[in-house]
Each structure stands twice: as structure tokens, then as C-alpha cells.
Amino acid sequence: MRATDLSSVTWRKSSYSNTDGGNCLEVADNATSLVPVRDSKDPDRGVLMFGAQAWGRFVGAYRSTSM
């Protein structure tokens, strides 16, 4: 697997993350065709990479079950 350079992406904390240190998810929306996701409490631990379409389906499915 080849490495993806994430040095220029801008991370943002998910609006579903809470302020007391739990459930802290960050995504980078400005990556081309991929959506990098990481734990904001431990950003050096690693990144999960999702295809943009797969991430969109995941978010859509989550929204439909959590509302």
C-alpha cells in the first residue's frame, strides 16, 4: 500500500464529538477523493482512509439512524 501525504490537509473535529474528552473524531474534508479520519485525542496513532463515496454512505446511514 502506498502512503498518502496528509501534510497539507486541514483537520476539523466532528460536530458529534463532545467537549469532555470522549468521542473525538477529526476528518479532513479537503483531501482529493479520500476522507482521512483520526482520533483527535491521539492524532499520531494513525489515520483511517475512506473513499469519498464510502464515507458519504456511512455518514448518510448514521444520520438516518441517529435522528
N, C-alpha and C positions, 0 to 999 in steps of 0.2 A: 504494500500500500504506500502511495506517495504522500509526503507531508504537505499540508496546506499552510501557507503563510498567513497568519492571523494578526500580524503586527499592525496592520492599518485599519482593522475593524473597530467599530465603536460599540461597546457593550452597554446594555441597558438592563436594569432589573425588571423582572416581570411585575406587572401590576397586581398579580396574585400573590406575590411574596409579601410576607408580613414584616413588621418593624422590630420584632423582639428576637431576631436571630434564627428563626426557623423558616423552612420552605423558601430559601433564597435562590432563585433561578435567574440567570442572566442569559440574554440572547443577543446576537449581533445581527441586526437587520440588513446591514449594508454589504454583506458578503455576496458574491456573484453565484447564483444558482444553488448555494448551500446555506443552511442556517446553523451556525455554531451555537451550542448550548453548554453552559457550565454552571457549577455551583459557586455562587458568589462568596460563600464563606471560605472556600478553598480553591481559588481560581487556578492555582498551579497544578492541581491534581490531574486535570485533563479536560478535554472538550469532547462532547458528542457532536457528530456532524450529521445533519439530516438534509436530504434533498428538499428543495423548496416545496414541491408538491406534497411530499410525505408530511412535512411539518404543517402545511395548510390543512391537510386532512386530520392530523392529530388535534390541532387547535380547534377545528370545527367540531370534531367529535366530543372534545372536552366541553366546549361551550354548550352543546346540545344536551349533555347530561348534567351539567352543573347549574343550570338556570332554573 
